[in-house]
Amino acid sequence: MTTFTPISLNDLPAHSPWPARLLGLEPWKNVKRDNMKIDEEYVRGNYTRCLELYERARGAVSIEDLRAIEFGSDDPTVVVSHGDELALAKLSDAYEEYYRLIERSIAPHVEDGDTLVELGCGYGYNLALLKKRLATSLAFRGGEYARTAVALAGTLFKDDDIRVEQFDFYSLNYPVIEQASAPVVIFTAYAVEQIPDITNMFDVLSKNRSKIKAVIHVEPIYEFQATGLLGLLRRRYIEVCDYNRNLYTELHRRSDIKIDVCEQNIFGINGLHPASVISWHFVS
Ligand SMILES: C[S@@+](CC[C@H](N)C(=O)[O-])C[C@H]1O[C@@H](n2cnc3c(N)ncnc32)[C@H](O)[C@@H]1O
């Protein structure tokens, strides 16, 4: 059974280095989240470790084993965001809650015959999970910047019908969307997060608007962080990590977009970085 034990904001420093960093009491160097940073964190970092392990084991590891390598297998206790509250949970329980959130956010939007595309999908863990959990017949496609993750997905899913290809949110065209069969349902999960200014994505998606049925984001939203102390810490966390700061502003600003669902600060594996769920579609 999943157990979440509530803690007060006052107790956060006992479990996380972030309050002291954000208050300037411990060293921290602000991040510039450009492609060099993504290369360091993902291309050469997490995903290279997974790819090397997979190659050393000659493929005799499951996607679950890779997830454990990526996130550590000792299952530590972490501080999670539960709405506007904080709680302690085992990392494995926190991830299960995250996957349930992704599943329940996407399920109402897909039906047989749709293509489900995840942008910024890593090596396709969420896609593989949704393929198992959603009782519909969908085509699964992923777009990912890190070539190491794309290579890993190519071997992991070689006998499967999940395809992951090279993709960059900053590109002027998104072949993964152009080549997908309509109707297309797109989702992102902690991926738009990586792009400080996401304006380009809307311009590119709008070129493919006729085939896009719905877009769902399970993403931290800077603009939803309130003015209370926890909200201020969450805002500052996004700023010093150079995470996205205009997803909601862009959605709200564009007259060709209708927001269908907007649930604020639902859950996060990090107490300072909860995901909100927003789904939307293009209107003509
Ligand atoms: C926090 S991970 C989330 C991965 C996956 N969506 C999940 O829920 O596990 C962020 C992902 O965004 C990818 N990413 C970062 N910058 C990107 C870019 N410019 N274009 C496409 N993907 C990018 C990273 O390589 C990484 O796979």
Ligand as a Chemical Component Dictionary entry (heavy atoms), coordinates in Angstrom:
data_LIG
# 
_chem_comp.id                   LIG 
_chem_comp.type                 NON-POLYMER 
_chem_comp.pdbx_formal_charge   0 
_chem_comp.three_letter_code    LIG 
# 
loop_
_chem_comp_atom.comp_id 
_chem_comp_atom.atom_id 
_chem_comp_atom.alt_atom_id 
_chem_comp_atom.type_symbol 
_chem_comp_atom.charge 
_chem_comp_atom.model_Cartn_x 
_chem_comp_atom.model_Cartn_y 
_chem_comp_atom.model_Cartn_z 
_chem_comp_atom.pdbx_ordinal 
LIG C1  C1  C 0  12.899 14.775 -16.797 1  
LIG S1  S1  S 1  13.127 13.867 -18.274 2  
LIG C2  C2  C 0  11.474 13.239 -18.535 3  
LIG C3  C3  C 0  11.462 12.024 -19.424 4  
LIG C4  C4  C 0  10.082 11.375 -19.543 5  
LIG N1  N1  N 0  9.126  12.279 -20.153 6  
LIG C5  C5  C 0  9.580  10.884 -18.204 7  
LIG O1  O1  O 0  8.478  11.271 -17.778 8  
LIG O2  O2  O -1 10.273 10.049 -17.593 9  
LIG C6  C6  C 0  13.253 15.170 -19.481 10 
LIG C7  C7  C 0  13.469 14.667 -20.885 11 
LIG O3  O3  O 0  13.432 15.775 -21.796 12 
LIG C8  C8  C 0  14.463 15.560 -22.758 13 
LIG N2  N2  N 0  14.806 16.847 -23.409 14 
LIG C9  C9  C 0  15.521 17.869 -22.889 15 
LIG N3  N3  N 0  15.669 18.858 -23.801 16 
LIG C10 C10 C 0  15.022 18.454 -24.917 17 
LIG C11 C11 C 0  14.821 19.027 -26.210 18 
LIG N4  N4  N 0  15.337 20.228 -26.539 19 
LIG N5  N5  N 0  14.101 18.338 -27.119 20 
LIG C12 C12 C 0  13.589 17.112 -26.810 21 
LIG N6  N6  N 0  13.743 16.500 -25.611 22 
LIG C13 C13 C 0  14.443 17.166 -24.671 23 
LIG C14 C14 C 0  15.603 14.979 -21.931 24 
LIG O4  O4  O 0  16.617 14.400 -22.714 25 
LIG C15 C15 C 0  14.821 13.979 -21.066 26 
LIG O5  O5  O 0  14.645 12.754 -21.729 27 
# 
loop_
_chem_comp_bond.comp_id 
_chem_comp_bond.atom_id_1 
_chem_comp_bond.atom_id_2 
_chem_comp_bond.value_order 
_chem_comp_bond.pdbx_ordinal 
LIG C1  S1  SING 1  
LIG S1  C2  SING 2  
LIG S1  C6  SING 3  
LIG C2  C3  SING 4  
LIG C3  C4  SING 5  
LIG C4  N1  SING 6  
LIG C4  C5  SING 7  
LIG C5  O1  DOUB 8  
LIG C5  O2  SING 9  
LIG C6  C7  SING 10 
LIG C7  O3  SING 11 
LIG C7  C15 SING 12 
LIG O3  C8  SING 13 
LIG C8  N2  SING 14 
LIG C8  C14 SING 15 
LIG N2  C9  SING 16 
LIG N2  C13 SING 17 
LIG C9  N3  DOUB 18 
LIG N3  C10 SING 19 
LIG C10 C11 SING 20 
LIG C10 C13 DOUB 21 
LIG C11 N4  SING 22 
LIG C11 N5  DOUB 23 
LIG N5  C12 SING 24 
LIG C12 N6  DOUB 25 
LIG N6  C13 SING 26 
LIG C14 O4  SING 27 
LIG C14 C15 SING 28 
LIG C15 O5  SING 29 
# 
